[in-house]
Amino acid sequence: MARHLIIAVAARRAEPLYFFGYRDRGATTECLWTPDRWQALWLDAEEARDEAALLGILCPGYRPEAQPVCVTQGDP
């Protein structure tokens, strides 16, 4: 099964961010993002799609979407 990651574009940011995970703060939960796609959380396709939909609700300033991970020899 192909692996996916969640990429998000923010209205005030030129570069995309990649979903890294959550930080539990007791009563609240913080969504963690990274500019480095190799640090992003890799998910199965269905799980990534569901997670992106949830992140769209939790992070209204971002436009998250699931994308397949393409690993090629030329990737940095």
Secondary structure, DSSP 4 states (H G I P E B T S, - for coil): --EEEEEEEETT-SS-EEEEEEEE-SS-EEEEEES-GGGSPPEEHHHHHHHHHHHHHH-TTEEEEEEE----TT--
